[in-house]
């Protein structure tokens, strides 16, 4: 996670809780099976605090689509996009599309 803002995270901010739960679940899975980081189908590998912000953004620009995709959504344009900034713009467009759909009730 990025460092918390000076004023702290909002009360309803759940990402730190979700990250802690993922870490616990991954640790529990690996302790109960022969899974390792290399062969775990759902690994949780925290980024080191010195992991470059640019690289974090690059990873996010791809990995966020695990959450945003739906059957039939063509992700090839995402893979063809070389710019991290452009991929993150695609994320914003997708989020706006999903929000509009949610607000319209369809």
C-alpha positions in Angstrom: 0.0 0.0 0.0 1.1 3.6 -0.5 1.9 5.5 2.6 -1.2 6.9 4.3 -2.1 10.5 3.7 -1.2 12.9 6.4 -4.8 13.1 7.5 -5.1 9.3 7.5 -7.3 7.0 5.5 -11.0 7.6 5.5 -13.0 5.4 8.0 -14.5 3.4 5.3 -11.2 2.7 3.5 -10.9 -1.0 3.3 -7.8 -1.7 1.2 -5.5 -2.1 4.1 -7.9 -4.6 5.7 -8.3 -6.5 2.4 -4.5 -6.6 2.0 -4.1 -8.0 5.6 -6.8 -10.6 4.9 -5.1 -11.7 1.6 -1.7 -12.0 3.4 -3.2 -14.2 6.1 -5.1 -16.3 3.6 -2.0 -16.8 1.4 0.1 -17.7 4.5 -2.5 -20.2 5.7 -2.8 -21.8 2.2 0.9 -22.2 1.9 1.2 -23.7 5.4 -1.5 -26.3 4.7 -0.3 -27.3 1.2 2.8 -27.6 -0.8 2.1 -24.2 -2.4 4.8 -21.6 -2.7 4.8 -18.1 -4.2 5.7 -19.7 -7.6 2.9 -22.2 -7.8 0.1 -20.6 -5.7 -2.8 -19.8 -8.0 -3.7 -16.8 -5.9 -0.5 -15.5 -4.4 -0.3 -12.5 -2.2 3.2 -11.0 -2.4 3.5 -7.6 -0.7 5.7 -5.1 -2.5 8.8 -4.0 -0.7 8.5 -0.4 0.5 11.4 0.5 -1.8 9.7 -1.0 -4.8 9.6 1.9 -7.4 6.3 3.8 -7.7 6.6 3.7 -11.5 6.8 -0.1 -11.5 3.8 -0.3 -9.1 1.8 1.8 -11.5 2.8 -0.5 -14.4 1.7 -3.5 -12.5 -1.6 -1.9 -11.4 -2.3 -0.9 -15.0 -2.5 -4.6 -15.8 -3.6 -6.3 -12.6 -6.7 -4.0 -12.0 -8.3 -5.7 -15.0 -8.7 -8.9 -12.9 -11.4 -6.9 -11.1 -12.8 -4.9 -13.9 -13.2 -7.5 -16.7 -16.3 -9.3 -17.5 -17.1 -12.1 -20.0 -16.8 -10.9 -23.5 -14.7 -7.9 -22.7 -11.8 -7.7 -25.2 -8.6 -7.0 -23.3 -6.3 -7.1 -26.4 -6.3 -3.3 -26.7 -5.0 -3.1 -23.1 -2.2 -5.5 -24.1 -1.4 -3.5 -27.2 -1.1 -0.2 -25.3 2.5 0.5 -24.5 2.0 3.5 -22.1 1.2 2.9 -18.5 -0.6 6.3 -18.4 -2.8 5.3 -21.3 -3.6 1.9 -19.6 -4.6 3.8 -16.5 -6.7 6.1 -18.5 -8.4 3.0 -19.9 -9.1 2.0 -16.3 -10.7 5.3 -15.6 -12.9 5.0 -18.6 -13.9 1.5 -17.6 -14.7 2.6 -14.0 -16.9 5.5 -15.4 -18.7 3.0 -17.6 -19.3 0.7 -14.7 -20.5 3.5 -12.5 -22.9 4.8 -15.2 -24.3 1.3 -15.6 -24.7 1.0 -11.9 -26.5 4.4 -11.6 -28.8 3.5 -14.5 -29.7 0.2 -12.9 -28.7 -2.0 -15.8 
